[in-house]
Amino acid sequence: MAHLVQAIALGLLIGGVYALMASGLTLIFGVMQIINVAQGAFLVLVAMVTWWLWNRTGIDPIVASLVTTPMMFGLGWLTFRLLISRIRGSSPSMSVLLTFGLALVIEGVLNLTAGNKFKSATPAYFEESFRVASISFPKAQVFGFVAAVGVLGVLYYVLNRTWTGRAIRAATQNPAGAALVGVSAAGTAALAFAIGSATAGVGGSILSVLYPFFPASHYEWISRLLGIVVLGGLGSLPGAVAGAVILGLAETLTATYGSLGWSTLVFYLVIMAVLLVRPQGLFGARLREDAA
């Protein structure tokens, strides 16, 4: 029983981090119907910057997100203005090709500047744990979870309690109606893309502590994130959280009672099973053409 409780606790901690990482991807899709394949590369880029700051200055990697988050907000805004805005209105395949090309550029730059070697930030508490009865909570995962939940809370508040959030949701649900009341579609899309990219600022800093990474790691991360948002429903933030928790639990329970190597397979089997019953995902809305 203790092993089961331990596995569930770790799964929830990791699931919270995954939810943060996937939130930016699903937000961008919900507003612009753009699949940002570069989101995984953004995470690895931030992880590399965080590792460099930790290695050179000793700053705590998670605290470094105070630097990397505004950095990624600015990069996201520039990416939209210089690249994404040029293909708005094109087929979704164009956004996939463009952002995949951007991911390859980021990978190439990191290979040239940082080398094709695994890196990981290991602060002093990396191997320490909190203990509650017989359950162990690794400090690195707890701190990462707390940071992730905090950012998700701020994101939820912004989207649901501020004028900016209402503008983003209006542009998502009814672009024509939003334009009639003065909501700029281009401005809202740029802001949403910047916010979605900014979530990688915290997510990448947490990644640098919890997982070894190297420039090509973005392939692994974008596959996980796409799996999460497809399972939860494209464009649904609650769906991303649910999909992330399922992935976290699948990994830890499979590692506890089987082999870690099977955890990803189990997760994708869950996706296949869910999509057979709900093609739109757990929280996705059925489109009129789907119903027809």
PyMOL commands that set and color helices and strands:
alter all, ss='L'
color gray80, all
select helices_A, chain A and resi 2-32+39-57+65-82+84-87+92-114+139-161+163-173+175-180+185-210+215-232+237-257+260-277+288-291
alter helices_A, ss='H'
color red, helices_A
select strands_A, chain A and resi 129-132+135-138
alter strands_A, ss='S'
color yellow, strands_A
deselect
rebuild
show_as cartoon
